[in-house]
Amino acid sequence: MLGRSRIALGAALAALLTLGVSAEPTGPAQFIDSFTWVVEDPDFGGFSGLEVSDDGKSFTAISDRAHIVTGRFDRIGGRISRIASGPIRALRDTGGGRLRPQAGDSEGLAIGADGRTYVSFEGITRVWDYTAETPVPLPLTRGFREMQINSGLEALAIDDRGWLYTLPERSGALTQGFPVYRYRDGTWDQPFSIPRFGGFLVVGADFGPDGRLYVLERNFTGLSFLSRVRRFDVTETAISQGEILLESGNGQFDNLEGLSVWRGGQGLIRLTMISDDNFKFFQRTQFVEYAVTE
């Protein structure tokens, strides 16, 4: 359990890491606010997947150490002012036991309109259906077995038809796009890829209420993090080149890895992101929110 002195020291170190770096974001999305979330529980942290309810009042998050938690936001003027959360629970394996560490690198979370809940894993690459307490594995596809070590299925999203889409963290080469895998009617296909440029890697994805695919990307500079969100139009057979909605300043936020897209006040698309603190005392668990204002 983190003591108050370690939390304070961590906040100070995090502030030092951002000194002298750019904090000016670019893109048409407008920054709303960030909120640092603290819970004194040894399993708190490492959050990599996020789903926010359609009304923006509640959320579900998973960590990359196979834990899941639900919570509610209190908001003042549309900004998060307080978070009340339930217990942090362990994700189970297919036998009902706790996942072994090497099998528990849970990264992506997708919850359908019908409540079906899916989790993607990066280490042993796979997607499991966690609608019930005991998960049901989805079939594998050849592309999953060929992914780079520690660069598997980082992002997971579900569209309004209940089709799943997942992307690996790495594409295999700087000039190679990130493959998008789609699960429908009991089988996987790989209908398209999204273009890769710059040092950014895929870390999160979600379908917005406008039916578009939003992808969160991260670039680690060696000292701090850059974050970027791109938006894509998707059809059954094609995907657009995409547009950049935001690109954070270097060190402006912590290690943002989870993304959820919903519609807030005035009908604006809202982007809510959560950071993975890597269970390091000098990093933070942040909720960061933007509004798409076009």
SETIGU-623310 format. One record per residue (C-alpha): residue number from 1; residue in three letters; chain; x negated, y negated, z negated. Coordinates in nm, 2 decimals. Example, Ala and Ser with C-alpha at 12.3 -4.5 7.8 and 13.67 -1.06 7.14 Angstrom:
2
1, ala, A, -1.23, 0.45, -0.78
2, ser, A, -1.37, 0.11, -0.71
//
This chain:
294
1, met, A, 0.00, 0.00, 0.00
2, leu, A, -0.13, -0.34, 0.10
3, gly, A, -0.19, -0.57, -0.20
4, arg, A, -0.10, -0.94, -0.18
5, ser, A, -0.47, -1.04, -0.17
6, arg, A, -0.53, -0.82, 0.13
7, ile, A, -0.23, -0.96, 0.31
8, ala, A, -0.35, -1.31, 0.24
9, leu, A, -0.70, -1.23, 0.36
10, gly, A, -0.55, -1.07, 0.67
11, ala, A, -0.35, -1.38, 0.75
12, ala, A, -0.66, -1.59, 0.71
13, leu, A, -0.87, -1.37, 0.94
14, ala, A, -0.60, -1.36, 1.20
15, ala, A, -0.59, -1.74, 1.19
16, leu, A, -0.97, -1.76, 1.23
17, leu, A, -0.95, -1.53, 1.54
18, thr, A, -0.73, -1.78, 1.71
19, leu, A, -0.95, -2.09, 1.65
20, gly, A, -1.07, -2.25, 1.96
21, val, A, -0.86, -2.04, 2.20
22, ser, A, -0.59, -2.16, 2.43
23, ala, A, -0.23, -2.15, 2.29
24, glu, A, -0.06, -2.29, 2.60
25, pro, A, 0.17, -2.04, 2.76
26, thr, A, 0.26, -2.05, 3.13
27, gly, A, 0.57, -1.94, 3.32
28, pro, A, 0.94, -2.03, 3.33
29, ala, A, 1.04, -1.86, 3.00
30, gln, A, 1.06, -2.10, 2.70
31, phe, A, 0.90, -2.01, 2.37
32, ile, A, 1.15, -2.00, 2.08
33, asp, A, 0.96, -1.89, 1.77
34, ser, A, 0.76, -1.62, 1.61
35, phe, A, 0.82, -1.44, 1.28
36, thr, A, 0.57, -1.24, 1.07
37, trp, A, 0.73, -0.93, 0.92
38, val, A, 0.58, -0.78, 0.61
39, val, A, 0.69, -0.46, 0.43
40, glu, A, 0.48, -0.31, 0.16
41, asp, A, 0.50, 0.05, 0.27
42, pro, A, 0.20, 0.26, 0.38
43, asp, A, 0.39, 0.37, 0.69
44, phe, A, 0.47, 0.01, 0.80
45, gly, A, 0.28, -0.11, 1.11
46, gly, A, 0.17, 0.01, 1.45
47, phe, A, 0.50, -0.09, 1.61
48, ser, A, 0.50, -0.01, 1.98
49, gly, A, 0.86, 0.03, 2.09
50, leu, A, 1.16, -0.19, 2.03
51, glu, A, 1.54, -0.21, 2.11
52, val, A, 1.75, -0.51, 2.01
53, ser, A, 2.13, -0.49, 2.00
54, asp, A, 2.33, -0.67, 2.27
55, asp, A, 2.43, -0.94, 2.01
56, gly, A, 2.07, -0.99, 1.89
57, lys, A, 2.16, -0.91, 1.53
58, ser, A, 2.00, -0.57, 1.48
59, phe, A, 1.70, -0.37, 1.60
60, thr, A, 1.53, -0.03, 1.61
61, ala, A, 1.15, 0.00, 1.63
62, ile, A, 0.91, 0.29, 1.65
63, ser, A, 0.54, 0.30, 1.55
64, asp, A, 0.26, 0.48, 1.73
65, arg, A, 0.23, 0.71, 1.43
66, ala, A, 0.57, 0.87, 1.49
67, his, A, 0.79, 0.66, 1.26
68, ile, A, 1.12, 0.49, 1.33
69, val, A, 1.30, 0.21, 1.14
70, thr, A, 1.62, 0.00, 1.19
71, gly, A, 1.69, -0.35, 1.06
72, arg, A, 1.89, -0.66, 1.09
73, phe, A, 1.79, -1.02, 1.17
74, asp, A, 1.92, -1.32, 0.98
75, arg, A, 1.90, -1.62, 1.21
76, ile, A, 1.91, -2.00, 1.16
77, gly, A, 1.96, -2.20, 1.47
78, gly, A, 1.90, -1.89, 1.68
79, arg, A, 1.56, -1.83, 1.52
80, ile, A, 1.47, -1.54, 1.30
81, ser, A, 1.47, -1.65, 0.93
82, arg, A, 1.47, -1.31, 0.75
83, ile, A, 1.46, -0.94, 0.83
84, ala, A, 1.64, -0.67, 0.62
85, ser, A, 1.53, -0.32, 0.71
86, gly, A, 1.61, 0.04, 0.61
87, pro, A, 1.36, 0.31, 0.52
88, ile, A, 1.08, 0.40, 0.76
89, arg, A, 1.15, 0.76, 0.87
90, ala, A, 0.93, 1.01, 1.03
91, leu, A, 1.01, 1.14, 1.38
92, arg, A, 1.05, 1.52, 1.38
93, asp, A, 0.91, 1.79, 1.61
94, thr, A, 1.13, 2.04, 1.78
95, gly, A, 1.12, 2.27, 1.48
96, gly, A, 1.23, 2.00, 1.24
97, gly, A, 0.89, 1.94, 1.09
98, arg, A, 0.67, 1.63, 1.10
99, leu, A, 0.47, 1.57, 1.41
100, arg, A, 0.10, 1.64, 1.40
101, pro, A, -0.12, 1.33, 1.44
102, gln, A, -0.24, 1.44, 1.78
103, ala, A, 0.12, 1.48, 1.90
104, gly, A, 0.27, 1.18, 1.73
105, asp, A, 0.15, 0.89, 1.95
106, ser, A, 0.50, 0.76, 2.01
107, glu, A, 0.49, 0.44, 2.23
108, gly, A, 0.81, 0.38, 2.43
109, leu, A, 1.17, 0.36, 2.30
110, ala, A, 1.49, 0.35, 2.51
111, ile, A, 1.85, 0.36, 2.38
112, gly, A, 2.13, 0.39, 2.63
113, ala, A, 2.48, 0.23, 2.61
114, asp, A, 2.61, 0.56, 2.49
115, gly, A, 2.36, 0.57, 2.20
116, arg, A, 2.13, 0.83, 2.35
117, thr, A, 1.78, 0.77, 2.22
118, tyr, A, 1.46, 0.86, 2.40
119, val, A, 1.09, 0.83, 2.29
120, ser, A, 0.79, 0.85, 2.52
121, phe, A, 0.45, 0.97, 2.40
122, glu, A, 0.10, 0.86, 2.51
123, gly, A, -0.14, 1.13, 2.37
124, ile, A, 0.04, 1.45, 2.48
125, thr, A, 0.23, 1.29, 2.76
126, arg, A, 0.60, 1.36, 2.74
127, val, A, 0.95, 1.22, 2.68
128, trp, A, 1.18, 1.36, 2.41
129, asp, A, 1.55, 1.30, 2.35
130, tyr, A, 1.60, 1.19, 1.99
131, thr, A, 1.97, 1.15, 1.99
132, ala, A, 1.99, 1.42, 1.73
133, glu, A, 1.76, 1.46, 1.43
134, thr, A, 1.58, 1.75, 1.61
135, pro, A, 1.45, 1.63, 1.95
136, val, A, 1.51, 1.79, 2.28
137, pro, A, 1.21, 1.78, 2.52
138, leu, A, 1.28, 1.65, 2.87
139, pro, A, 1.12, 1.84, 3.16
140, leu, A, 0.76, 1.76, 3.25
141, thr, A, 0.64, 1.65, 3.59
142, arg, A, 0.30, 1.69, 3.75
143, gly, A, 0.21, 1.32, 3.73
144, phe, A, 0.23, 1.34, 3.35
145, arg, A, -0.05, 1.60, 3.33
146, glu, A, -0.28, 1.39, 3.55
147, met, A, -0.28, 1.08, 3.34
148, gln, A, -0.59, 0.94, 3.18
149, ile, A, -0.67, 1.02, 2.82
150, asn, A, -0.50, 0.78, 2.57
151, ser, A, -0.33, 0.60, 2.86
152, gly, A, -0.01, 0.80, 2.90
153, leu, A, 0.35, 0.69, 2.89
154, glu, A, 0.33, 0.36, 2.72
155, ala, A, 0.66, 0.20, 2.83
156, leu, A, 1.02, 0.34, 2.85
157, ala, A, 1.34, 0.18, 2.97
158, ile, A, 1.70, 0.29, 3.06
159, asp, A, 1.93, 0.13, 3.31
160, asp, A, 2.31, 0.10, 3.30
161, arg, A, 2.35, 0.43, 3.48
162, gly, A, 2.16, 0.61, 3.21
163, trp, A, 1.85, 0.67, 3.43
164, leu, A, 1.52, 0.66, 3.25
165, tyr, A, 1.21, 0.48, 3.38
166, thr, A, 0.86, 0.52, 3.23
167, leu, A, 0.52, 0.38, 3.31
168, pro, A, 0.16, 0.47, 3.20
169, glu, A, -0.06, 0.22, 3.03
170, arg, A, -0.32, 0.25, 3.31
171, ser, A, -0.28, 0.30, 3.68
172, gly, A, -0.62, 0.47, 3.75
173, ala, A, -0.79, 0.18, 3.93
174, leu, A, -0.78, -0.20, 3.94
175, thr, A, -0.65, -0.20, 4.29
176, gln, A, -0.39, 0.07, 4.23
177, gly, A, -0.03, -0.01, 4.12
178, phe, A, 0.13, 0.13, 3.80
179, pro, A, 0.35, 0.43, 3.90
180, val, A, 0.71, 0.42, 3.79
181, tyr, A, 0.86, 0.76, 3.70
182, arg, A, 1.24, 0.80, 3.70
183, tyr, A, 1.45, 1.06, 3.53
184, arg, A, 1.80, 1.13, 3.66
185, asp, A, 2.02, 1.44, 3.71
186, gly, A, 1.77, 1.65, 3.51
187, thr, A, 1.46, 1.59, 3.72
188, trp, A, 1.18, 1.33, 3.75
189, asp, A, 1.07, 1.15, 4.07
190, gln, A, 0.83, 0.86, 4.13
191, pro, A, 1.01, 0.63, 4.37
192, phe, A, 0.78, 0.33, 4.35
193, ser, A, 0.50, 0.15, 4.17
194, ile, A, 0.46, -0.21, 4.04
195, pro, A, 0.15, -0.41, 4.16
196, arg, A, -0.14, -0.45, 3.93
197, phe, A, -0.35, -0.76, 3.91
198, gly, A, -0.58, -0.91, 3.65
199, gly, A, -0.69, -0.72, 3.34
200, phe, A, -0.34, -0.66, 3.21
201, leu, A, -0.21, -0.31, 3.12
202, val, A, 0.15, -0.20, 3.08
203, val, A, 0.27, -0.17, 2.71
204, gly, A, 0.65, -0.21, 2.72
205, ala, A, 0.96, -0.23, 2.94
206, asp, A, 1.33, -0.28, 2.93
207, phe, A, 1.62, -0.34, 3.16
208, gly, A, 1.80, -0.67, 3.09
209, pro, A, 2.17, -0.74, 3.10
210, asp, A, 2.11, -0.87, 3.45
211, gly, A, 2.01, -0.53, 3.57
212, arg, A, 1.65, -0.63, 3.63
213, leu, A, 1.34, -0.44, 3.50
214, tyr, A, 1.12, -0.65, 3.26
215, val, A, 0.77, -0.53, 3.19
216, leu, A, 0.54, -0.64, 2.91
217, glu, A, 0.17, -0.63, 2.97
218, arg, A, -0.14, -0.69, 2.75
219, asn, A, -0.50, -0.79, 2.81
220, phe, A, -0.75, -0.75, 2.53
221, thr, A, -1.04, -1.01, 2.56
222, gly, A, -1.26, -0.84, 2.31
223, leu, A, -1.15, -1.07, 2.02
224, ser, A, -0.79, -1.15, 2.08
225, phe, A, -0.49, -1.07, 2.30
226, leu, A, -0.31, -1.21, 2.61
227, ser, A, 0.04, -1.11, 2.68
228, arg, A, 0.25, -1.13, 3.00
229, val, A, 0.60, -1.05, 3.10
230, arg, A, 0.70, -0.98, 3.46
231, arg, A, 1.05, -0.92, 3.60
232, phe, A, 1.15, -0.70, 3.89
233, asp, A, 1.46, -0.63, 4.10
234, val, A, 1.51, -0.26, 4.13
235, thr, A, 1.72, -0.06, 4.38
236, glu, A, 1.75, 0.32, 4.42
237, thr, A, 1.46, 0.33, 4.66
238, ala, A, 1.26, 0.01, 4.61
239, ile, A, 1.12, -0.25, 4.37
240, ser, A, 1.04, -0.61, 4.43
241, gln, A, 0.69, -0.76, 4.40
242, gly, A, 0.80, -0.92, 4.07
243, glu, A, 0.77, -1.26, 3.91
244, ile, A, 0.58, -1.38, 3.60
245, leu, A, 0.81, -1.51, 3.34
246, leu, A, 0.55, -1.59, 3.08
247, glu, A, 0.18, -1.55, 3.01
248, ser, A, 0.07, -1.64, 2.66
249, gly, A, -0.24, -1.83, 2.56
250, asn, A, -0.54, -1.64, 2.46
251, gly, A, -0.49, -1.55, 2.09
252, gln, A, -0.15, -1.72, 2.07
253, phe, A, 0.01, -1.40, 1.95
254, asp, A, -0.10, -1.06, 1.80
255, asn, A, -0.10, -0.73, 2.00
256, leu, A, 0.25, -0.75, 2.15
257, glu, A, 0.36, -0.40, 2.26
258, gly, A, 0.74, -0.36, 2.23
259, leu, A, 0.99, -0.55, 2.44
260, ser, A, 1.37, -0.58, 2.43
261, val, A, 1.58, -0.79, 2.66
262, trp, A, 1.93, -0.92, 2.57
263, arg, A, 2.16, -1.22, 2.63
264, gly, A, 2.17, -1.49, 2.36
265, gly, A, 2.35, -1.81, 2.31
266, gln, A, 2.44, -2.03, 2.62
267, gly, A, 2.42, -1.71, 2.83
268, leu, A, 2.04, -1.72, 2.84
269, ile, A, 1.83, -1.40, 2.88
270, arg, A, 1.63, -1.35, 2.56
271, leu, A, 1.30, -1.17, 2.53
272, thr, A, 1.22, -1.02, 2.19
273, met, A, 0.87, -0.86, 2.14
274, ile, A, 0.70, -0.69, 1.85
275, ser, A, 0.33, -0.65, 1.78
276, asp, A, 0.13, -0.35, 1.69
277, asp, A, -0.11, -0.44, 1.41
278, asn, A, -0.31, -0.12, 1.45
279, phe, A, -0.27, -0.08, 1.07
280, lys, A, -0.55, -0.34, 1.03
281, phe, A, -0.52, -0.58, 0.74
282, phe, A, -0.65, -0.87, 0.96
283, gln, A, -0.37, -0.82, 1.21
284, arg, A, 0.00, -0.90, 1.18
285, thr, A, 0.34, -0.75, 1.27
286, gln, A, 0.51, -1.03, 1.46
287, phe, A, 0.84, -1.07, 1.63
288, val, A, 0.81, -1.32, 1.92
289, glu, A, 1.10, -1.45, 2.11
290, tyr, A, 1.14, -1.64, 2.44
291, ala, A, 1.44, -1.76, 2.65
292, val, A, 1.45, -1.73, 3.02
293, thr, A, 1.57, -2.08, 3.12
294, glu, A, 1.61, -2.08, 3.49
//
